[in-house]
Amino acid sequence: FNEAQSRAFRAVDAAVAAFGVPQQTITTLPELMLNSYALQPAFDASMRKIKEAVSFSGAAVRWVCARPKSLHRTIQKACLDPTTRQRAALEACEASALDLSMILDPVRGTFICQTMDDLLAVMHELIRQFGPNGLQRDTSARLVYARNRFAEPNAGWMDLSLSVEFRV
């Protein structure tokens, strides 16, 4: 699986190596929350299409769309990196001063796969839907980041985390 994932996402990995991890472009908390709720139905529909396509081919996959990240969790996650700027924003109760650049998953969900082959099917369908090797095609979304925690588990957690950027 690790080798197949590396080959499939080579262009995405190269972009991350060259430009770094993608960052959130929405800078205000109210705008991020409003856009998250506005985008969630389109995101869910796109991921359901992925699930339907792989299920049609025989993969045993479930799609679970989560509610958009709550205001409380968004602020909490923004403050995981307790820089002076973040502390000052919290102490002054100025939400507009928070750095939201690392909030990449305000709208999210999970594919639950029974086998690694099912996970590979989802991965390949995501690439097919959002462009080969993460390059944008004729869609309003593109694959921008892949993190394989099967190759490098994080505190015992193993998964494949993907970031799909949607235009709003």
C-alpha positions as CSV (number, residue, x, y, z in Angstrom):
1,F,0.0,0.0,0.0
2,N,2.7,2.5,1.0
3,E,4.4,2.1,-2.4
4,A,1.2,2.4,-4.3
5,Q,0.3,5.5,-2.3
6,S,3.7,7.1,-3.0
7,R,3.4,6.5,-6.7
8,A,-0.1,7.8,-6.9
9,F,0.5,11.0,-5.0
10,R,4.0,11.8,-6.3
11,A,3.0,15.2,-7.8
12,V,1.1,16.1,-4.6
13,D,4.1,15.2,-2.5
14,A,6.4,17.2,-4.8
15,A,4.2,20.3,-4.5
16,V,4.1,19.9,-0.7
17,A,7.9,19.5,-0.6
18,A,8.4,22.6,-2.9
19,F,5.7,24.9,-1.4
20,G,5.0,23.4,2.0
21,V,1.8,22.2,3.5
22,P,-1.3,24.0,2.1
23,Q,-2.7,26.8,4.3
24,Q,-6.2,28.0,4.8
25,T,-6.8,31.1,2.7
26,I,-9.8,32.4,4.6
27,T,-8.6,34.7,7.4
28,T,-11.6,35.5,9.5
29,L,-13.4,33.1,11.8
30,P,-16.9,34.2,10.8
31,E,-16.1,33.8,7.1
32,L,-14.5,30.4,7.7
33,M,-17.6,29.2,9.6
34,L,-20.1,30.5,7.0
35,N,-18.1,29.0,4.1
36,S,-17.8,25.7,5.9
37,Y,-21.5,25.3,6.3
38,A,-22.1,26.6,2.8
39,L,-19.6,24.1,1.3
40,Q,-20.6,21.0,3.4
41,P,-23.4,19.8,1.1
42,A,-21.3,20.0,-2.1
43,F,-18.4,18.3,-0.3
44,D,-20.7,15.5,1.0
45,A,-22.1,15.0,-2.5
46,S,-18.6,14.8,-4.1
47,M,-17.5,12.2,-1.6
48,R,-20.7,10.2,-2.0
49,K,-19.9,10.0,-5.7
50,I,-16.5,8.6,-4.8
51,K,-18.1,6.0,-2.5
52,E,-20.7,5.0,-5.1
53,A,-18.0,4.6,-7.8
54,V,-15.9,2.3,-5.6
55,S,-18.8,0.4,-4.2
56,F,-20.0,-0.2,-7.8
57,S,-16.6,-1.9,-8.4
58,G,-17.1,-4.2,-5.4
59,A,-15.3,-2.3,-2.7
60,A,-16.8,-2.4,0.8
61,V,-16.6,1.3,1.7
62,R,-18.7,3.5,3.9
63,W,-18.7,7.3,3.7
64,V,-19.4,9.3,6.9
65,C,-19.7,13.1,6.5
66,A,-19.0,14.9,9.7
67,R,-20.6,18.2,10.6
68,P,-18.4,21.2,9.9
69,K,-15.8,21.8,12.6
70,S,-17.4,23.8,15.5
71,L,-16.5,27.3,16.4
72,H,-15.1,26.1,19.7
73,R,-12.9,23.4,18.1
74,T,-11.7,25.7,15.3
75,I,-10.5,28.2,17.9
76,Q,-9.0,25.4,20.0
77,K,-7.2,24.0,17.0
78,A,-5.9,27.4,15.9
79,C,-4.4,27.8,19.3
80,L,-2.5,24.4,19.3
81,D,0.5,26.4,18.2
82,P,0.6,28.8,21.1
83,T,2.6,31.6,19.5
84,T,2.7,35.1,21.0
85,R,0.2,36.2,18.3
86,Q,-2.3,33.5,19.2
87,R,-2.0,34.2,23.0
88,A,-2.4,38.0,22.4
89,A,-5.5,37.4,20.2
90,L,-7.1,35.2,22.9
91,E,-6.2,37.6,25.8
92,A,-7.7,40.5,23.8
93,C,-10.7,38.4,22.8
94,E,-10.0,39.4,19.2
95,A,-11.1,36.5,16.9
96,S,-10.0,38.4,13.9
97,A,-6.4,38.3,15.1
98,L,-6.3,34.5,15.2
99,D,-4.1,32.7,12.7
100,L,-6.4,30.3,10.9
101,S,-3.8,29.2,8.3
102,M,-3.5,25.6,9.7
103,I,-7.2,24.9,9.8
104,L,-7.3,22.6,6.7
105,D,-10.3,20.5,7.7
106,P,-13.3,22.8,8.6
107,V,-15.4,20.5,6.4
108,R,-14.4,16.8,6.7
109,G,-15.5,13.2,6.6
110,T,-14.2,9.7,6.7
111,F,-14.1,6.8,4.3
112,I,-14.2,3.6,6.3
113,C,-12.6,0.8,4.2
114,Q,-12.7,-2.9,5.1
115,T,-9.4,-3.8,3.3
116,M,-6.3,-2.0,2.0
117,D,-7.5,-2.8,-1.5
118,D,-10.7,-0.9,-0.7
119,L,-8.6,2.0,0.5
120,L,-6.6,1.9,-2.7
121,A,-9.8,2.0,-4.7
122,V,-10.9,5.1,-2.8
123,M,-7.5,6.7,-3.3
124,H,-7.5,6.0,-7.1
125,E,-11.1,7.3,-7.4
126,L,-10.2,10.5,-5.6
127,I,-7.3,11.0,-8.0
128,R,-9.6,10.3,-11.0
129,Q,-12.3,12.7,-9.7
130,F,-9.9,15.5,-8.7
131,G,-7.1,15.1,-11.3
132,P,-4.3,12.7,-12.0
133,N,-1.6,13.0,-9.4
134,G,-3.6,15.8,-7.7
135,L,-3.6,18.1,-10.6
136,Q,-6.7,20.0,-11.1
137,R,-9.1,19.0,-13.9
138,D,-12.5,20.5,-14.8
139,T,-13.8,20.5,-11.3
140,S,-14.1,23.0,-8.5
141,A,-11.8,21.0,-6.3
142,R,-8.3,19.6,-6.3
143,L,-6.3,17.3,-4.2
144,V,-3.6,19.3,-2.4
145,Y,-2.2,17.1,0.3
146,A,-1.7,13.5,1.2
147,R,-0.4,12.2,4.6
148,N,0.2,8.5,4.8
149,R,0.2,7.5,8.5
150,F,0.3,3.9,7.6
151,A,4.0,4.5,6.7
152,E,4.6,6.7,9.7
153,P,2.0,6.1,12.5
154,N,1.2,9.1,14.7
155,A,0.8,8.0,18.4
156,G,-0.3,4.6,17.1
157,W,-2.9,6.1,14.7
158,M,-2.7,4.8,11.2
159,D,-4.7,6.3,8.3
160,L,-4.4,8.1,5.0
161,S,-5.3,11.8,5.4
162,L,-6.1,13.7,2.3
163,S,-6.9,17.4,1.8
164,V,-9.1,18.4,-1.1
165,E,-9.4,22.1,-1.7
166,F,-12.8,23.3,-2.9
167,R,-13.4,26.7,-4.4
168,V,-16.1,28.7,-2.7
